[in-house]
Amino acid sequence: MKMYFIYIVLGLTICNAQNKQILYEWESPAQSLMLNPGTNVESQYHYGFPFLSQIHINAGASGVSTFDIFGEDGRDINDKIRDKIFELDNNDFFTVNQQLELINFGWRSKNDIYFSGGIYQELDVIAYFPKDFAILAWEGNRDYLGYEFDFSDINLQGDLFTVYHFGINKQVSNKLTMGFRLKVYSSMLSFRSKNNTGTFTTTQTDGTNNVYEHTISNLDLGVETSGYASLRDAESNGERTSSLIGGAFFGGNVGVGIDAGVTYAVTNQLEATASILDLGAIFHRKDTENYRASGNYTLDGIELIFPEIVDGEPTFPYYDNLEDEIEREIPIDTLTTNYSQFRPAKINAGLTYNFGRTINRSGDCDCRNMGGKRTTVEAVGLQYYSVFRPKGAQIAGTIFYRRRFAEWLSAKATYTLDSYSAKNIGLGVSVKLGQVNFYVAADNLLDYGNIAKAKSVSLQLGFNVIVDQE
């Protein structure tokens, strides 16, 4: 049981929320439009290389790293695991988010509206640390007589889905740019378990030294899934891939959502931005399979029974009867109830101060600002990010420095304070050769010397064709 628990925890720790602080309001890559539909767009049109326009991997754990367990510091690994179990609490979490753009494109119309659209696939998983049951799995219940292990600690959810999106962006005045994006979600696989109740308690029977009562009280434990049943059946028939692909193209459950964003020029140099993303829901109406266990049960000790030999084979009738009794007292119901699931909405906001010499769209010096849109070589600013999760919002704050070194080269450096780290340094570099743009951005650079020490890692890269306005 102990090793099983180790595998669960360490598997999750190599799995950051979806914060893309480097790409936000970094106008060089076309993907900044996905983080703020109301950002300033300077291009005439763009299109991404299929499957290569954005590759995004983001993973983290709020309270533990692989090095905390496996680092060679002279301590026994069992002591390190035990210390971490008691150090974490049930609000600590493990997340993984992955995105892959299949198609991304955009163009400017004659009336100066910038349209954009595309398709991307996303995986999003979060699991909160089940502290009570981690203690039970590691320590056992001998030293916890009378302690109520709480089933509400079990809280996790995950989604694999495809997003079809289309948006508009318009500069409505000299100071204000606005944008909106409509999204249609097609779910391939979903699971969640939350709002669980009940306790597990061990007490010593009065007048005895070695008889214990194990009591489950007011249990109501559930798991909701969609897409799992057909995937399980397809896997048994060797058709797992075709089942997932079917869900990606509206063969499963669908939902709708919107993104909205604004950019406002407070002064010639000071700019404020804000956006809200994934304000929507997925409606699970097909291929749902939900499991729920509820009830009360008390077990007066467990007898040590040796197997009976029947026809030369050992059998365990006591344990078989015990299993039947538990299932009778706490039945597990399998239901096909529909359910709806809100997407975790994300909020971005920023304040940018532009300074240094100004350049025109060709990249040449426009030192006297002789007409055309002003773009400065340097900028500094603040950014805010939050994503709504089952136990509350996860929040991050960023300060950044952005610089355009040449027409073809720009970079953005960030320092971010979030739930994972107080020393998150990030860097993004964007290169444009002709009309082809390549960008790469990574977080937690200080930990790259020993990636096992990082509590979160993030990487984004992509190739796009961007044609600027004449």
N, C-alpha and C positions, 0 to 999 in steps of 0.2 A: 504493500500500500504506500509506503514511504517513497519508493522509487517511482511509482506511478504518479504521485503528486509532483515529484521533481520534474518529470517529463512535461507535465501540464504547464507548470509555472515557467520553465525555461523555454518551452515552445512558444508561449505567449510573449515572453519578453523580447524575442527577436521579431515579433510582429510589430505616433504623433498623430495627432488628429490631422485634419486635412488642410492645415495652414500652409499657404504658399506665399509667405511674406516677401520672398525675393521677386517673384513674378508680379505681385500686386503693384500696379501703377509704374511698371517698368515697360515703357511703350515700345521698346525695340522688338521683343517677341510678340507675335500676333495673339498668343494665349493670354495676355493681360486682359483682353476683351472678355474672356470667360470669367474673370474674377470681378470685373466691374463693367457691366454692359454700357455704362455711361462714361467710360474713359475717353480721353481725346484720341481719335484715330487719325493718323496722318497718311495712311496708305490709300491708294486708288482701288486696289483689290489685293487679296491674298488667297493662297490655297496651300494646304499642307500636304506633304508627302504621305500617302496612305500608310497607316500603321506606324509612322515615324514622326508625325507632327508634334506629338507629346507623349512621352513615356514618363509616368510619375509613380514613385514608390515612396511611401511614408509610413514609418512604423516606430512604436515606442512603448515604454512602460514608465509609469509615473514614479515608481519608488524603488526599482531594482534594475541592475544591469547584469549581463552575463559575467563580467569581471567580479562582481560582488560575490558570486558563487564559486567560480572556477579560478579566480586570480590566485597566483602563487604567492601567498603572504605568510605562510607558515601555520595557518590555522586549519583545523579539521573542517572538512566540507560539511559535515553534519551540524557542527556548531554554527557555521555561517548560514546554512539554510534555516535552522531554528531561529537565529537572531532576526533574519529577514521576515520570517513569518510573523513574529511578534512586533516588528517595527512597522510593517504595513498595516493599513486599516481597510475597512470595507468600502472606502471611497477611492482607494487607489485603483488604477485601471490599466488595462493593456489594450492597445489599438493597432490595427493595420488598415491602411487605405492604399489602394492601387488604382490607377487609371491608365487607360490606353485609348488614345484617339484613333478612330478608324478613318474618319473623314473630317476635315475642317476647311471652311472656305468663307470668303466675304468679298463684297464689291460695293462700290459707291455709285448710287444712281444719279441721274441728271439733276434731280432736285436736292442733291447733297445729303441724302439719307444713306447711311452705311448699313447694309444688310449682311448678316452672317448666319451660318448654320453648320450642322455637322452631326456626327454620331460618335459617341465614345462609350466604352465599357468601364464599369467601376466595381470594385470589391471594397466593402466597408464592414469592419468587424470591431466590436468593443466588448470586453469582458471585465467586470469589476471583480476585485479580489475577494473571494469568499472566505473571509478570515476565520469565522467560527469553524467551518468544515476543514480548512487547512490545518487548524490546531488539532481537530479531532483525528484527521488522517495521520498527522505526524506524531502526536503525543499519546493518542488513545484517550479513553475516558476515565482511567483509574484515578487520576489526580483532579478530576473535574466533577466530582459527585455533587449533584444539585445544580450544576451549571446548565443553563438552557441554551443549547446551540440553535441559532436562529436561521431558519430556511430563507428568510428575506435577504440574506447575504448572496443568494444565487441570483445574479442579474447579468444577462448577456444577450447580445443580438448580432446578427450578421446578415448581409445582403450582397447578392451578386446580380447585377442588372445592366441593361443597356439604356442609354439616354439618346433620344433624338431631339434636337434643339434648333430653334430659329429665332433670331433676334434683330432688333433695329436700334440704330444709334444716330442721334441727330444733335447738332449744335444749334440750339434754339435761340441763343443770343450770344453777344460777345463774351459773356461771362459764364453762361450755363450750357452744359452738354448733358443730355439724358439718354438713357437706354433701357430697353426691356428685352427679356428673352423668355420664350415659351418652351417648356420642356415636356416631353412625353417619355415616361419610364416604362420599360418592359422588363419585368422581373424574371430572372432565371431560377434563383434559389433564395429562400429567405427562412430565417429561424429567429425566435426570440423567446426568452424566459424572464419574466419580471413580475412584480407585484405578488411574489410568493409569500406565504405565511406559514406559521407552524414552528414548533420547537421539538428538539430531541434532548431528553434529560435522563441521566442515570442516577439512581438513588440506591442506598443500601437498605435492605429489608430489616425492619426492627427485630432485634433479638438474634441476629445472625452475623457471622463474620465474612461469609463468602457468597451470599446470595444477593444479587443485584436486580433491581427492576429497571428496564430500559423502556422509556415511554415516549411515544410520538403523540403530540397533542395538537389538535386543530390544524392538521396538515392540509394545505391547499397549494399544490405544486404543479405548475403547468409549463408546457412547451408548445408553441405554435410554429408550424412550418408550412411552407408552400413550395412546390417544385421538388420536394424531397421524395415523395412517394413515387412519382414517375421516374425520377433519377435512379432510385433504388431498383425499380423494376427494370429500367433500361440497362442498368449495370449488370444485372443478372443475365440479360440477353446480349451483352456485349455492345450496347448501343448508347452508352453514356454520353458521348460527344454529340450525337444527333439530338439527344434530349435537351442538352444545354443550348444548342444552336436554335432549336425550335422556340425556346423561351426568349431568346434574344430578339427574335423577329415577331413579337406580338403573339407568340403561341402560348404564352403563359398569362401572368397577371400584369395589368397596366395601371398607370397612374399619371397624374399631371402635376406640374409645378411651374413656378415662375422665378426669374431673376430680375432685379431692378437695380439701377445704379445712377449716380449723378457725379458730375465734376463741376465745381464752382470756383471761378477765379476771384478770390477776395480782393487781391490787388494784382498789379502786373507781375509780381514775384511770388505771392502767396496763393496757394491752391488747396482747396478742401475737397475730399472725395468720400463717398460712402456707397456701400452696396449691400444688398441682402440676396442670398443665393439659396436655391432649393426650398423655397416656400411652397410645399406641396405634400402629396401623399400618394402611396401605392395602395390599390384596392385589391386585396387577395380574395378572389372569387373562384378560382380554378385550382384543382390539384392541392387542396389544403388537407393537412393531416395533423391534428392537434392531440396532445396527450395530457391527461390531467389525473393526478393522484390526490385523493382527499380522504380524511378520516382520522381515527384515533386508534392507538394500539399500545398495549403494554405486554412486555415479555419478561417473565420471572426467571431470569437466568437462562443459560444455554448449557444443556447437558453435553458431556463428552461421551459420545456414543461410537463404539467401534462398528465397522461395516459388517453387514450380514452377507454371507456367501450364498448366492442363489445360482444354480447351474454353473458353478465355477467362477461367477463374476461377483465382485463386491457391490453391494447396494447400500444406500443410506436412507432407509424409510423415515427415520426421525427428522432428518433435515428436509426431505421431500415434503413431509407433512407440515413442517414449520413454514416452508416456503408457501405452501397452499394456504395456510392459516393467515399469513401476512397479506397475501393477495386478496383473501376474502375480506379481511378487515379494512385494508386500504387498497381498494380496487383501482386499477389503471384504466381509465376510459379512453378510447380512441374515437375522436370526433372529426367531422368534416365541416366545422363551422367557419363561415366567412369572417374575415377581419380586415381592418384598415390600419395602415401604418404611416404615420407622419415621417417625412424625411427629416433628418437633422439639419435644421436651418442654420446658415452661417452668415455672420455679419462682419463686414470689413469696413474700416474707416481710416482716413489718413489726412495728414496735414503736411504739405510740401512747400519748402522755401527754395525757389530757383535763384541761382546767382551765377556770376561769372559772365564771360562774353556770350553774346547771342549768336546763333547760326541760323541760316535759312535752310530750306528743305534739301538743298543740294549738299549741305554740310560745310559750305563756305562761311567765312566770317560775315556777320551782318551787324557790325559793331555799332552802326548808327540806327539799326532797326528800321531800315528803309522799306517798310511795307512787308506784307506776308506775315505768316504766323511766327511768333517768337518761340524759339526753342533755345534754352540755355545749356551751356556745357555741363554745369554742375548743379546738384540739388541735395539738400538734406531734409529729413523729415521724421515724423512719428506715424506709427500705424497701430491700429487696434484690431484684434480678431477674436471672435468667439464662435463656438459651435454648441448647439443645444443637444445635450445628452440625457439619458434616462435619469441620472441623479443630479442634474444641474449643468450649467454651462461650463465648458472648458475655455479659458481665456488666455490670450497671449498679447504682449506688448512689444513693439519693435522700434528701434531707431535705425536710420539708414543713411548712407551716403551713395549718391549715384553720379556717374561721370561718363560723358561721351568723349573718348580720346581722339576719335577720328570719325569720318563719315561711316566707316565700316566696322568700328569697334566701340562698344560701350560696356560698362560694368556696373554692378550694384553690390554693395557690401552691407550686411545687416548684423545687428546684435538683438537677440530676442530673449525675453524672459517669459517662460511658460511653465506648465506643470511638470515638465521633464527636467529642465536645467536652468541654471542662472548664468551660464557661460556659453550660450548658443551663438556662435559666430558663423554667418553664412556668406556665400559669395556666388554671384552669377556673372557669366560672361556671354555676350551676344556678338556674333561675328556675321557681317553681311558682305558677301562677295558677289558683286553684280546684283542680282535679284534674289539670290538664295541666302536665307538666314539660318544660322545654326546657333542654338543657345544651350547652355548647361548651367545648372544651379544646384548647389549642395549646401546642407546645413551641418552644424556641429563639427566644423573643421578642426577644432582643437583636439578632438578625440580620434581623428583619423590615424594618428600614430599607433593607437591601440583601440580599434573599433569596439572591442568587447566592453570598454568602459562607458560607451555612449548609451544613454537611456532612450535616445531617439535618433533615427537617421532619416534623411530625406534627400531624394534625388529627382530632378526633373531635367529632361533634355528633349530636343526636337528639331526637325528640319521643316522649313516653310519657304515658299516663294512669296515675296512681298514686293509689290510695285507701288512706289510712292506717287503722290499727286504731282502733276507737272506744275 
